[in-house]
Amino acid sequence: MIGFENAHKYHHGEYETKVVLYDVTFLFEPSDHVAVLAEGGAGKSTLVNLLSGLDQPTKGTVHRDADMSWPLGFAGPFHPAMTGEENVRTIAALADHDPDEIAAYVRLFTELGHHFFEPVQTYSSTMRALLAFATSMAIPAQVYLSDEKVAVGEGDMRAKCEAALRRKIRDAGLFLVTRNARIAQSFADKFAVLRHGRIIACRDFEDARALFEDTTSRLDEIADIMSGFHTA
């Protein structure tokens, strides 16, 4: 199984403690395609980082009984002084895959040209994200993890990324956390909403969207009240 069991996650700030998860149990099969709808600031990145192993729960258990990707488009593993090729080869070796094969795939996929052989610190943010996304596509996983991103870049490259991910999840699972209901519906077949530190499983997309929109409207109403604006 994949997911959270009696999991708590708190972020302790200087003036307050933010509760991202409060005693959450939410489990799914590695082959499932799951989308969790969540507002900005609700803890989207934290959920994905917990499942990837980049973060740990304050209390409780995170189950990772499958080969998990790192978050799609996440460039954290890249050393800035190393070239794109050197980074990809290093990651491939650590993942026990053929560095030549993985580097060739990433070079062709990204269309970075000579930049692939230059230090990552010279890359734009889009180039780094593309290198990271392509590396995730090159290294097989049983479950792909996405914090909003199902593609990077613009136009044809974005379409290329989406198509690659769809091919991958034909034989693999997906855990997607997003505020975009359209993307959730397009990529997932199981849905939930992150609300007040709880992951609420929903029967279908329409139930998830209704709950999410209700949550969003309430947050907007609270924001209006705090700013001194009141609707008639």
N, C-alpha and C positions, 0 to 999 in steps of 0.2 A: 504493500500500500504506500501511497504518497500523501503527504499533508501534515496536518497539525492535530495533536492530541493533548487536550487540557493545556494548551499553550498560552502563555502570557508574554507580552513584549512591551516594555516601557522604555521611553527615552527620557532620561533625567536631565533637564536643563537647569540653568542657573536659577530661574525663578519659578519653574513649574515642571511637572512630570506629565509627559504626553503618553496616553495609553493607546497603543496601536492594536494590540490583541488582548482580550480579557477572557481567559478560560475558554479558548476556542478549540473545538474538535471539528475538523473538516477533513475528510479523507476521500481519496479517489484512486482509481486504478491507473497504472502507468500508461495504458492505452487511451485514456479519456482525453477529450479536448474540453478544457474547463476555462471559462472566462469569469473573472470576478470584476464587477463594475465598482469603481471607487472614485470619489472626488479627489482632486488635487490636494495634497497635504494629509490625506487620510491614512497613508501608510503603504502605498502601492509598491514602492521600491523596497521597503522593509519586508513585505511578504515574499517577493521574489528573491531577495538576498537570503532570507531564512531558508527557503527551499534549496537554493544553490549551495548553501554552506558558507556564504560570505559573511553571514551574521548568525548569532545564536539566540534562542529564546531566553527571556528572563527566567521563566519557569516552564515546565512541561516538556513535551517531546515533539521534534520534527522528524517525520519519517521520510527517508530518501531511499526506498528500496528499488532503485533503478539507476541507470547511468543518466545523470542530469547534465544538461548544457549549462554554461554560465549564461547570465542574462544576455539576450540578443542585442548586439550593438555595444556591449560593455567593453570598454578599452582598458579597464584597470590592469589586466595582466601584462600589458605591453610596457617594455622598458623604453623610455623616450630616446635614449642614446643609441639604441640598436635600430637597424633598418627594419622595414616591414618584413622582408624576407627572413631576417635573423629571428625576429620575434615569432613568426609563424612556424619556422623550423623548430625552435625551442619548445613551443607549446605542443607541436605534434609529437616530439620525442617524449615529453612528459606524459602525454596521453597514450603513449605506446602505439603510435601510428607512424607510417612511413613519411618522414619529413619531405622527401622529394615529391611524393604524390600530393601531400597536403599543400605544399608551397605552390605547385603547379596549378592546382585547382583555384587557390586564392588569387594568384596572379591573373589568371584568365577571367575569373569572376569579377574582380574589382575594376579591371581596366585602368589600373593606376599607372601603367607604363613604367617609365624610369623611376617614378616616385617609389615604387615597390622596393627599390634598392637604396633608398635614402632613409636617414634617421626619422623615426616616428615623430620626434619633436618638431620636425619641419612641416608636419601634416596639418591641414585644417581639421576642425572638429568633425566635419562631414567625412573626410578621408579616413580619420581614425575609426569612426563609427562603421564605415564601410568595410575596412580591414577586419574589424571585430566581427561584424555580421557574417562576412564570407568565411572567416575561420570557424564560426559556429556551424555554418552549413557544411564545411569540409570535414569536420570531426563528428562521426556518428554519435547520436544520443538516443536514449529511450524516451526521454521527456525533454522537450524544449521549453525554456522559460523566457517569458517576455514581460518586461515592464513598459507597456505602451507600444514598443517597437515591433512591428511585423514587417518593416522594410525601412531602408534608409535611402537618402539621396532624393533625386527628383526625376520625374518623367519616366523614360525607358528603364533607368536603373532601379527606380522604385518598383516598377512592375516586375522587373527581373527578380528582385528580392522577394516579393510576395509570391511569385510563382515557385521559387526555390523552396520557400518555407512550406507551401502547400504540398509540394512533392515529398518533403521530409516527413510531414505529419500523416501521410497516408499509412505509414508503418510505424508511427511513433505517437506519443502523447504530447499535449500542449497545455501549459498553465500560463494564462494570459491575464494580466491585471491592467485594466484600462478605464478611462472615463468616456471612451468613444463607443456608444452602443452599437453603431453600425459595424465597426470592426469586430466587436464581440460576437455579434450575430453571424458574421461572415466566416469566422474561424472556429467557433466553438459549438458544441451541442449540449453542454451542461453549463448552468449559469448560477451565479451567486452574487450577493452584494455585500461589500464591506461597510458596516454601519455601526458607529459607536463602539468600536473595538470588537465587533462580532462579525463573523462571516456567516451570512444567512443564505442557506441553500434554497433555490427556487425551483418550481416545477418545470418552468420553461422560460424562453427568452422574454415573452410578454410579461410574465410575472416579475422577472428581474428588472426589466425596463421600468415598469410601473413603480416598483419599490425604489429604484434608483432615482427616478424623476421626483418622487415624493420627498426623498431625502434631500435632493438638490434644491427643491423649491423651499423647503424648510430652512436650509442653510442660507439661501438668498434672503429669506424673510428676516432671519436673525441678523444678518449683515445690515439690512436696511434699518432695522430698529436701532442697532448700535451706532449707525451713522446719523441717526436722527431723522431718517426718512420714513414716513408712514403713508401707506396707500389709503385712498379714500374709502 
